[in-house]
Amino acid sequence: MSKKPWGGRFPHETDELAEKFTASIAFDKRLYRYDIEGSIAYCEALAKAQIIPHHEKEKIIQALKEIEQEIEEGNFPFSAQREDIHMHIEQRLVEKIGAIGGKLHTGRSRNDQIALDMRLYVKDELADILNRVTVLQTSLVVMADKHIEVIMPGYTHLRKAQPILLAHHMMAYYEMFKRDRERLADALKRIDCLPLGSGALAGTPYPIDREYLAERLGFTAISQNSIDAVSDRDFVVEFLAHCALLMMHLSRLCEELIIWSSPEFGFLSLPQDFCTGSSIMPQKANPDVLELIRAKTGRVYGSLVTILTVLKALPLAYNKDLQEDKEPLFDTVDTVTNALEIMALFLTKTEVNEEKMGTAASEEYTNATDLADYLTKKGIPFREAHQITGKAVQYAEKKGEGLGDLSLDELRSFSPSFAEDVFDYIRIEASVNHRQSLGGTARSRVIEQIKKAKKELS
């Protein structure tokens, strides 16, 4: 007799090479808690439908809890011969309590079983990632609040553009991660759907109370089509897509921290306990942690493409191809959770060179737009003011001076509309505070942003 629960139809044992190739226990054992949780709920549903008696239900549930403890204590034997986590638990159950254990699979398939395990797993990991994003956002808000007076150059095309508050720049990332949280939270609506009770693909002939199962397992919705329920991995794709966006935002933040901490910029000093050295150059302190987060973003992109490729042209309902959904998912969860935890702590240890940022903010004519705005407020059309200011910049460049270093007579040679108040208007501090529009970099507006963010996080 075959050792496989499904082996009755086969005259020979599975080839050892095929057995190793098809086994998924090496990675899906991570799902053991969810498999046992689902099995206990299903056992209760079987008893509720009077398919098994109460005393057998109690015996099965007790054995399942003991199996969970065995796994957690490292006393559970895993083998490729038992293929996956479902068969490991089921066969161990039979070993412990005999034929009664074989009743647990009545009306249930590994197809709806794994669909359930995956949804329970993603629900838990999504909640954990949401919490980690919140911690990261908190680090950004703390950094912004701490450096509310610090002015830095804002960039477009990686060239100095206009002066902004460092706090404003940090709050831009807060908004990015806020969208990530919103997307992940919204995805929960589509993850939170019970597939158990769908059987292999056609449903079950037993009177299983799926409403009871949904309530028992914490699902707010129940799948409406048994074929779709066992073959749907859209929720995995959506989760990975949102994680890819999240990692992209982390990668952009890493890139800026790397650039800003370079000697050429000198805006930041990175925490030394998050840097590594060179095997040949004693002076080096490399931002390897940031570089790895930036690189690991590609892993998450790859995971998303992997599952999309697995699903492309896959016929309904269940196919063994779907076994390939787990490793990309698990790897993404590990990558994202680690990156979020590291980045949140990294920011709290990063030091800001306020003087260097302030000096850089006043260089390369970052107040030129303010000079044009000054003329516009004097009644000159902006396009004309833009031309006048451009000529003034050319003149200042040739002299090697800033716009604020020119005399009033020099400025009036470009336009008689300039008056003594122009010098106060184009100061870097004034330039920042001119941007009073909602969402702008003016100090009062950024303080509003920070207060709003603190309220959201609380």
CORDAFEN-V32128 format. One line per field, one symbol per residue. phi: phi as a letter, one per 40 degrees, with the letter a starting at -180 (. if undefined). psi: psi as a letter, one per 40 degrees, with the letter a starting at -180 (. if undefined). burial: # if it has 16 or more other C-alpha atoms within 10 Angstrom, else .. Layout:
phi=???
psi=???
burial=???
//
This chain:
phi=.ccccbcdcbcbccddcccccccbcdbccdcdccccdccccccccccccgcbcdccdccccccccccdcdcccgbbcbacccgbccccccccccccbgddcccccdgbbcccccccdcccccdccccccdccccccdcccccccccbcccbbccbbffbdbacbcddccccccdcdcccccccccccddcccbccchcgcabgbcccccccccccccgbcbbdbacccdcbcbdccdcdccccccccccccccddcccccccdccgcbbccccbbbbbcbbcccbccccccccdccdcccdccccdcccdcdgcccbcbcdcccccccccccdccccccccccccdccbcbbcccccccccccfgccccccccdcccchcddcccccccdcccdccdccgbcccccccccccccacccbdcccccbccccdccccccdgccddcccccdccccccccc
psi=hiehdeedeheiihhddddddeiedddeededddddddddddddddddefdiidddddddddddddddddddefehhiiddeciddddddddddddeadddeedeheiieddddddddddddddddddddddddddddddddddddfdehhihiiiffihciiihdddddeddddddddddddddddddedfhheheeadeeaieighgdddddddefieihiehddddeehfdddddddddddddddddddddddddddeidddfdihihdeeiiaiedhdeigifddddddddedddddddddddddddhehiiciiddedeedddddddddddddddddddddddehihgddddddddeiffeedddddddddeeehidddddddddddddddddefiideeiiddddeedheehideddddeidddddedgeiheieiddddddddddddddd.
burial=...................#..###..##.##################..##...##..##.##..##..#......#.###############.#....#######################.##..##.##############.##.#####.....############.##..##.##.##..##..###########.##...#.#.###.##.#.###..########.#################.##..##.###...######..#..........###.##..##.##.##########..#.....##...##.######.##.###.##.###.##..#.###..##.#################...#....##.###.##.##.....###...#..#..##.##...##.###########....####.###.##..#.....
//
